[in-house]
């Protein structure tokens, strides 16, 4: 059947969400659930620091659709790209809360079937679209209709503030022993750190996903081999363990303010005959209480949906895939809404302060992406931005302010998934600015193909985007490499002229915001340990918060966790670094690798 063409460029997407009707709860059976595993893995401006460029002023609205063939590999080049200039010379909320013991009873199912629909980016409900399987209660999704746009989010702004923020509160002085100006992280009297503990790599038969780590005021929680474990922050002693039937596929970095988050996992362990069982299990976990709250699955027809991403915003868990999505109340598991799957589908969601969907419409060969800010409780569309035709995938860098990354026409050329950033007004859907960020000049990374909110090595705050430059030759040792963090203004799309230097032999990577400051990690040279620094959001002055030992064995352990392929969390003088994959040990050296390592200051 031929897919109907997308709507004209200026026609808003049709459809909307309707809330489910209340259903009486059912008592869960007492039989334990089954088991699962993860998927393997233009005006002129003065010269500025970093990799200079000459941004152009962009119109305040959606770009016009280009002629056929635009943006595809081997076709026309990225129209946003600027001529390269000679080079100069994450995190998200680090606090997650702990999962814990216990598991729900055998799921019960309610049928929901896909419905045909209108072309375009509408978020319209049809009759029940998927089979929702509840491990705690079985709830039928009753569909509503219509579409609703708003110029502001009203009460929703209050609701979404319930999601934990990665920003800190304003602090006092930056003298040693005080707090950094503009942030809450304290400056230690002595920044020298020591190894607090190491978590050994689990023994696995084949490569296994271990994505997911959270930090609370009580525990450091980390995904392992078909489990999530909470460790004492200082000693590494196990506080609790959540055993799962299979490895975790995906985990969101976002949590609610009361310490709840969500994961995806497979229903069974991989085998030689069946290396993947699909990422079909959705679970909410309370990281403070150490409990799994509920588990659900969703079917398309009679087949379980394998979800590709999960996130949390306010009190909502949202999951997306090419086969459909769903949203649940994180406390009860109640179905809140489900987007219609026909000519469009929600490829995924970005969470945190707000909830943003990447809705994919059109045909496979000619997709049209809509960036939609939605109400996390009702699923109603608040704003919609239509990206230029030819952009096949997009990533949500930040939901408030709303920043989207894309590799336009596969022009990044370095596998980073980023050639351009788009700053969007999440109340009106208007384009605020466009930022060209050629892959050969900037080092941030996103995976918009399947993991919509998976972006690392960048930070957003102060209405600015902070990204690192690629490595380049340093000024000292002929073999030394270094880089910088530069800032772009999200209102104008221009560089601010601010630059934070890594220093010869170091490379610097933004991790997250701390109030108005940027927390960054410095990967070390061959003879020193890594560092955590706080960068003042106004002066760009760097303040050292932690420096790891330079001993060879410790440095070797630290440098196995490169920012490109590791999860790095820092808070209150503690640095936690962990792997996102567990590898099968093939030699004695690989058998000594850590799953995670923790450092802490001594002063």
ZAMARGU-4260 file (C-alpha; in steps of 0.2 Angstrom, whole numbers, plus 5000, padded with zeros to 4 digits):
<rodrens>
0) 5000/5000/5000 | 5007/5017/4995 | 5010/5029/5010 | 5000/5045/5007 | 5012/5061/5004
5) 5016/5072/5019 | 5006/5088/5021 | 5011/5105/5013 | 5026/5114/5022 | 5015/5126/5032
10) 5001/5114/5036 | 5002/5109/5055 | 5001/5091/5059 | 4984/5084/5062 | 4978/5074/5077
15) 4981/5074/5096 | 4980/5064/5111 | 4966/5060/5123 | 4967/5054/5141 | 4962/5037/5145
20) 4946/5034/5155 | 4948/5028/5173 | 4948/5009/5174 | 4946/4999/5191 | 4963/4991/5196
25) 4965/4973/5196 | 4974/4963/5209 | 4991/4956/5201 | 4994/4937/5201 | 5007/4931/5212
30) 5017/4921/5199 | 5035/4929/5196 | 5038/4936/5179 | 5049/4930/5165 | 5066/4935/5161
35) 5076/4947/5146 | 5093/4954/5138 | 5099/4970/5130 | 5102/4974/5112 | 5120/4974/5107
40) 5127/4985/5105 | 5126/5178/5041 | 5132/5194/5047 | 5150/5196/5051 | 5156/5194/5068
45) 5172/5197/5077 | 5185/5183/5078 | 5181/5171/5092 | 5190/5156/5101 | 5189/5138/5096
50) 5186/5134/5078 | 5180/5150/5071 | 5166/5151/5059 | 5154/5164/5052 | 5136/5160/5057
55) 5122/5166/5047 | 5106/5174/5054 | 5092/5161/5051 | 5074/5165/5048 | 5062/5163/5063
60) 5052/5149/5057 | 5053/5132/5049 | 5065/5130/5034 | 5057/5128/5017 | 5057/5111/5010
65) 5072/5109/4997 | 5071/5101/4980 | 5071/5082/4978 | 5087/5073/4983 | 5092/5086/4996
70) 5102/5080/5010 | 5106/5062/5005 | 5123/5054/5004 | 5131/5057/4987 | 5118/5070/4983
75) 5118/5089/4987 | 5129/5094/5001 | 5123/5101/5018 | 5116/5118/5014 | 5119/5124/5032
80) 5137/5120/5031 | 5150/5134/5031 | 5167/5134/5024 | 5179/5126/5036 | 5191/5138/5045
85) 5208/5134/5051 | 5208/5126/5068 | 5213/5135/5084 | 5233/5131/5086 | 5136/5075/5140
90) 5126/5075/5159 | 5113/5076/5162 | 5108/5075/5180 | 5122/5065/5189 | 5109/5060/5202
95) 5099/5045/5199 | 5091/5036/5213 | 5093/5018/5217 | 5083/5003/5211 | 5080/4989/5223
100) 5073/4972/5228 | 5057/4964/5223 | 5048/4960/5207 | 5030/4961/5201 | 5018/4946/5197
105) 5014/4938/5180 | 5008/4952/5168 | 4990/4953/5162 | 4986/4959/5144 | 4974/4971/5136
110) 4972/4971/5117 | 4976/4987/5108 | 4977/4988/5089 | 4984/5000/5076 | 4972/5011/5067
115) 4974/5020/5050 | 4976/5039/5050 | 4979/5055/5041 | 4996/5059/5034 | 5006/5072/5043
120) 5014/5074/5060 | 4998/5073/5070 | 4998/5064/5087 | 4980/5057/5085 | 4974/5042/5094
125) 4964/5029/5085 | 4956/5014/5094 | 4968/5005/5105 | 4985/5004/5096 | 4995/4991/5106
130) 4993/4978/5119 | 4999/4985/5135 | 5004/4971/5147 | 5004/4977/5166 | 5014/4968/5179
135) 5005/4977/5193 | 4988/4981/5185 | 4980/4979/5168 | 4973/4995/5161 | 4963/4997/5145
140) 4968/5012/5135 | 4953/5022/5129 | 4956/5034/5115 | 4952/5052/5113 | 4953/5063/5098
145) 4957/5081/5093 | 4972/5092/5093 | 4977/5106/5104 | 4990/5119/5102 | 4995/5132/5116
150) 5006/5147/5116 | 5012/5143/5133 | 5013/5127/5144 | 5003/5135/5158 | 5001/5122/5172
155) 5012/5110/5163 | 5027/5121/5167 | 5023/5117/5185 | 5021/5099/5182 | 5037/5096/5172
160) 5047/5105/5186 | 5045/5088/5196 | 5058/5081/5185 | 5075/5082/5193 | 5087/5095/5186
165) 5105/5093/5183 | 5108/5111/5187 | 5114/5116/5205 | 5109/5131/5215 | 5119/5147/5217
170) 5133/5146/5228 | 5145/5158/5237 | 5164/5160/5235 | 5176/5150/5225 | 5189/5150/5238
175) 5195/5132/5243 | 5183/5124/5255 | 5169/5135/5249 | 5157/5133/5234 | 5160/5139/5216
180) 5152/5155/5211 | 5136/5152/5202 | 5135/5133/5207 | 5133/5122/5222 | 5149/5111/5220
185) 5161/5114/5234 | 5180/5118/5231 | 5190/5106/5241 | 5204/5111/5252 | 5214/5098/5243
190) 5208/5092/5226 | 5219/5077/5226 | 5209/5061/5224 | 5211/5043/5228 | 5203/5027/5222
195) 5187/5024/5232 | 5183/5007/5224 | 5182/4997/5208 | 5168/4986/5201 | 5175/4971/5191
200) 5169/4968/5174 | 5156/4954/5175 | 5159/4938/5166 | 5149/4937/5150 | 5148/4924/5136
205) 5147/4938/5123 | 5147/4957/5123 | 5132/4964/5133 | 5125/4981/5136 | 5128/4989/5153
210) 5121/5006/5150 | 5114/5015/5165 | 5121/5023/5180 | 5114/5035/5193 | 5120/5044/5208
215) 5111/5049/5224 | 5115/5056/5241 | 5115/5038/5247 | 5121/5026/5233 | 5130/5025/5216
220) 5119/5013/5205 | 5125/5004/5190 | 5118/4992/5177 | 5128/4975/5177 | 5125/4958/5169
225) 5106/4957/5170 | 5105/4967/5186 | 5105/4984/5193 | 5116/4986/5209 | 5117/5000/5222
230) 5134/5003/5229 | 5139/5013/5245 | 5146/5029/5238 | 5162/5029/5248 | 5166/5010/5250
235) 5158/5002/5235 | 5149/4989/5247 | 5133/4983/5239 | 5118/4990/5247 | 5105/4981/5236
240) 5103/4971/5219 | 5089/4971/5207 | 5090/4954/5197 | 5082/4955/5180 | 5078/4941/5168
245) 5089/4948/5155 | 5102/4962/5152 | 5096/4980/5152 | 5094/4987/5134 | 5092/5005/5138
250) 5091/5017/5153 | 5087/5035/5154 | 5098/5047/5163 | 5083/5057/5170 | 5075/5054/5186
255) 5060/5062/5195 | 5063/5073/5210 | 5059/5058/5222 | 5071/5047/5214 | 5062/5036/5201
260) 5068/5032/5184 | 5065/5019/5170 | 5074/5005/5160 | 5071/4994/5146 | 5077/4976/5146
265) 5074/4959/5137 | 5063/4945/5143 | 5077/4932/5142 | 5096/4930/5142 | 5104/4928/5125
270) 5109/4911/5118 | 5119/4905/5104 | 5103/4901/5094 | 5094/4917/5099 | 5106/4931/5103
275) 5092/4944/5105 | 5075/4943/5112 | 5070/4961/5108 | 5070/4975/5120 | 5052/4973/5125
280) 5051/4975/5144 | 5048/4992/5152 | 5051/4994/5170 | 5050/5009/5183 | 5062/5008/5197
285) 5063/5018/5214 | 5081/5022/5217 | 5078/5028/5234 | 5068/5014/5240 | 5077/5001/5230
290) 5062/4993/5222 | 5055/4989/5205 | 5038/4997/5204 | 5031/4989/5189 | 5035/4980/5172
295) 5025/4981/5156 | 5026/4976/5138 | 5017/4982/5122 | 5012/4972/5107 | 5009/4977/5089
300) 4996/4964/5083 | 5002/4948/5091 | 5020/4953/5092 | 5029/4961/5106 | 5036/4979/5102
305) 5055/4980/5104 | 5057/4998/5110 | 5073/5008/5106 | 5072/5022/5119 | 5065/5027/5136
310) 5065/5043/5145 | 5057/5051/5160 | 5049/5069/5161 | 5038/5075/5176 | 5029/5059/5182
315) 5029/5051/5165 | 5039/5037/5157 | 5039/5038/5138 | 5045/5024/5126 | 5047/5025/5107
320) 5050/5014/5092 | 5046/5012/5074 | 5032/5001/5079 | 5024/5013/5091 | 5026/5021/5108
325) 5017/5023/5124 | 5017/5033/5140 | 5014/5028/5158 | 5013/5035/5175 | 5029/5031/5184
330) 5021/5028/5201 | 5007/5017/5196 | 5011/5011/5178 | 4994/5017/5172 | 4994/5020/5153
335) 4993/5039/5150 | 4993/5040/5131 | 4999/5031/5116 | 5003/5040/5099 | 4994/5034/5084
340) 5005/5024/5072 | 5000/5025/5053 | 5009/5037/5042 | 5019/5044/5056 | 5026/5037/5072
345) 5036/5044/5087 | 5054/5038/5084 | 5058/5043/5102 | 5057/5056/5116 | 5069/5068/5125
350) 5065/5070/5143 | 5070/5080/5158 | 5062/5097/5161 | 5050/5095/5147 | 5045/5080/5135
355) 5049/5082/5117 | 5045/5069/5103 | 5054/5066/5087 | 5039/5062/5076 | 5044/5054/5059
360) 5032/5056/5044 | 5032/5054/5026 | 5040/5039/5017 | 5055/5029/5021 | 5065/5037/5007
365) 5058/5054/5010 | 5055/5056/5029 | 5049/5072/5037 | 5053/5075/5055 | 5043/5085/5067
370) 5050/5091/5084 | 5035/5092/5096 | 5035/5098/5113 | 5020/5088/5122 | 5011/5088/5138
375) 5019/5073/5148 | 5002/5069/5156 | 4989/5071/5142 | 5001/5069/5127 | 4994/5085/5119
380) 5005/5094/5107 | 5011/5111/5114 | 5022/5116/5099 | 5028/5109/5083 | 5044/5112/5072
385) 5045/5104/5055 | 5063/5101/5050 | 5069/5102/5032 | 5065/5088/5021 | 5081/5077/5019
390) 5085/5077/5037 | 5083/5059/5041 | 5087/5058/5060 | 5087/5070/5074 | 5093/5070/5092
395) 5086/5079/5107 | 5101/5088/5116 | 5090/5098/5128 | 5072/5100/5131 | 5072/5117/5140
400) 5079/5126/5131 | 5075/5115/5117 | 5090/5111/5106 | 5090/5098/5093 | 5105/5090/5084
405) 5106/5082/5066 | 5118/5076/5054 | 5112/5085/5038 | 5115/5076/5023 | 5127/5064/5032
410) 5139/5079/5031 | 5147/5077/5048 | 5159/5063/5041 | 5165/5057/5058 | 5151/5046/5064
415) 5147/5059/5078 | 5129/5061/5072 | 5130/5080/5072 | 5133/5093/5058 | 5121/5106/5064
420) 5111/5111/5080 | 5094/5120/5080 | 5088/5131/5094 | 5069/5130/5095 | 5056/5140/5105
425) 5047/5125/5114 | 5032/5136/5117 | 5029/5142/5099 | 5039/5130/5088 | 5048/5144/5080
430) 5066/5142/5075 | 5077/5153/5086 | 5094/5150/5078 | 5104/5138/5068 | 5122/5133/5073
435) 5133/5125/5060 | 5145/5113/5069 | 5156/5103/5057 | 5161/5086/5063 | 5179/5089/5059
440) 5179/5104/5071 | 5168/5099/5085 | 5168/5084/5096 | 5151/5081/5103 | 5141/5065/5099
445) 5123/5060/5097 | 5114/5044/5092 | 5098/5050/5084 | 5095/5034/5074 | 5088/5024/5088
450) 5093/5033/5105 | 5085/5050/5102 | 5091/5058/5118 | 5108/5050/5119 | 5119/5065/5117
455) 5136/5066/5125 | 5151/5078/5127 | 5141/5094/5128 | 5130/5104/5140 | 5116/5117/5138
460) 5113/5131/5151 | 5113/5150/5152 | 5104/5150/5135 | 5120/5144/5128 | 5127/5128/5120
465) 5144/5122/5127 | 5153/5110/5115 | 5172/5104/5114 | 5183/5106/5099 | 5191/5092/5091
470) 5209/5088/5097 | 5223/5097/5089 | 5242/5100/5092 | 5247/5108/5108 | 5260/5121/5111
475) 5272/5111/5121 | 5277/5093/5117 | 5277/5089/5099 | 5266/5074/5102 | 5254/5083/5114
480) 5236/5086/5109 | 5223/5097/5117 | 5207/5106/5114 | 5194/5119/5121 | 5176/5121/5126
485) 5168/5135/5116 | 5150/5143/5119 | 5136/5147/5106 | 5122/5159/5110 | 5106/5150/5107
490) 5096/5166/5103 | 5108/5172/5089 | 5117/5155/5085 | 5134/5165/5086 | 5149/5160/5096
495) 5151/5171/5112 | 5170/5172/5111 | 5172/5162/5127 | 5184/5148/5128 | 5190/5135/5141
500) 5207/5128/5137 | 5211/5110/5142 | 5230/5113/5143 | 5244/5104/5134 | 5241/5085/5135
505) 5223/5086/5141 | 5207/5086/5132 | 5192/5093/5140 | 5174/5087/5139 | 5158/5096/5146
510) 5148/5084/5158 | 5133/5095/5164 | 5128/5111/5171 | 5130/5116/5189 | 5119/5131/5191
515) 5127/5144/5179 | 5143/5134/5179 | 5149/5120/5167 | 5156/5104/5175 | 5169/5097/5164
520) 5181/5082/5164 | 5199/5083/5158 | 5206/5067/5150 | 5224/5066/5156 | 5241/5065/5147
525) 5252/5050/5148 | 5260/5055/5165 | 5246/5063/5175 | 5228/5059/5181 | 5212/5066/5175
530) 5203/5081/5182 | 5186/5088/5186 | 5184/5107/5184 | 5171/5120/5186 | 5170/5133/5172
535) 5162/5149/5178 | 5148/5153/5166 | 5152/5172/5165 | 5171/5173/5166 | 5175/5155/5160
540) 5188/5154/5174 | 5192/5136/5178 | 5192/5130/5196 | 5199/5113/5199 | 5187/5102/5210
545) 5196/5085/5208 | 5213/5078/5202 | 5216/5059/5200 | 5232/5050/5205 | 5246/5049/5192
550) 5251/5032/5196 | 5253/5021/5181 | 5241/5007/5186 | 5228/5020/5192 | 5230/5030/5176
555) 5228/5015/5165 | 5212/5010/5174 | 5205/5028/5172 | 5209/5030/5154 | 5199/5014/5149
560) 5184/5025/5152 | 5185/5038/5137 | 5171/5051/5137 | 5166/5045/5120 | 5161/5028/5126
565) 5158/5029/5145 | 5146/5036/5158 | 5154/5049/5169 | 5146/5056/5184 | 5152/5069/5196
570) 5145/5076/5212 | 5151/5082/5229 | 5169/5077/5227 | 5165/5060/5220 | 5169/5055/5202
575) 5161/5039/5195 | 5166/5032/5178 | 5158/5016/5170 | 5157/5006/5154 | 5142/5004/5143
580) 5147/4987/5137 | 5153/4972/5146 | 5165/4962/5135 | 5170/4944/5134 | 5187/4942/5142
585) 5198/4935/5129 | 5215/4938/5137 | 5222/4940/5155 | 5223/4959/5152 | 5205/4961/5146
590) 5200/4950/5161 | 5206/4964/5173 | 5195/4978/5166 | 5183/4987/5177 | 5165/4989/5175
595) 5166/5005/5185 | 5179/5015/5195 | 5176/5028/5209 | 5187/5042/5215 | 5185/5054/5229
600) 5194/5069/5235 | 5204/5068/5252 | 5202/5086/5257
</rodrens>
